[in-house]
Amino acid sequence: MAKTVYLGMIADIMHPGLINIITEGAKYGNVMIGLFTDKAIATHKRLPYLNYEQRKNVVEHINGVSEVVPQDDWSYVPNLKKYKPDYIIHGDDWKEGPDKYIREEVFALMKQQGGEVIEIPYTQGITSSGLAKELESLGTTPQARLKSLRRLISAKPIVRILESHCGLTGLIVEHTSIEVDNVHKEFDGMWSSSLTDSTSKGKPDIEAVDLTTRLHDLNDTLEVTTKPIIYDGDTGGKTEHFAFTVRTLERLGISAVIIEDKVGLKQNSLFGTDAVQTQDTIENFCHKIQVGKASQVTNDFMIIARIESLIAGKPVDDALERAFAYVEAGADGVMIHSKNKDGMDVKEFCTRFRMKDAHTPIVVVPTTYNQYTEEELATWGVNIVIYANHMLRSAYPAMVHCAESILKHSRSLEASNEYCMPIKEILNLIPGTKQK
């Protein structure tokens, strides 16, 4: 009876190094590919360009592959316990770095189960991560970007979105990453905020900046990034106009628009009851959602209903009534907003909403109740957390301090040393300007 050789693989980009490992594995027995699912990948790396079914279709047609099974965890342990292969084969590049602990637990389990670990020298000069970076530099397509938010919601416990108001902040969201306890962390996408768009132009957040102007600036971000973008649509404007807004955003590859159930001249929600906050009727806002959904060309674009009941001083019951009505009207998600610092009204809304609806995505913007971690928000049933204005809020004081320093010292030496990054780092940040 032929023995089984287990090989874990993402298989988003096939290259000679992977084919070599499959070929070597086939010498020992039937090669079973443990194909990482989006869920397994998303908590450690960016989502692959191809979805699971597309990657499976490629791998199962490779000569030497006997079987393809899903691997739902970054760790090999669950599948090794389930399938009990005689061998597991892996490139020797996991001896160092963040995957070192994965290697250690694999060796321990295979020894316990009476199996063997085969390590193959990785092909010099060719790595999946290196090829992925080269592909990333080529950009993305509107269709690929459009689909990515729904994939992230399905794959991750919580999707992490950061505000971006220009191409530079888009690059920061795109590339900033860290390792925390051997776990890779980065932002999943961008929030195109009407507040920060307006403020960066020196204008009030009252929908004074029209759609055409906002999209003109957003195009700078689209050109230099690949991650999904959620667009702050304010009230959505007139219902008849909202249909065209949806078509435009969808065509550009924007993944979602969030519209709030308010009418009249916009007042920023963080003013709460200090400003007049007039909500639309449930009937009218449901109609706006329906018109927007009917105008879509694909099923990938999302219309998310932002509920302002708590901002307007109404009870959670009112917010829930609206939420269920909006979902019934076709909303692809709900965003619950509050300016209360303890966040308990948001937690109550999420908990009660999940009792009746286990699947519709919930979005929160914890600007005022920022003491809660993403892990805590996920236990409430939250799917997307938006850090809605932090890039602009952090940039403004830094620029003011820099300007004051130049005035104080009548020169830029102190400002350059204390507040400014070296000009070479700026040049290296922007694609296409790195020194040869």
Summary of the structure (lengths in Angstrom):
residues: 436
radius of gyration: 24.7
end to end distance: 56.3
largest distance: 83.2
contacts: 1367
relative contact order: 0.08
helix: 47%
strand: 17%
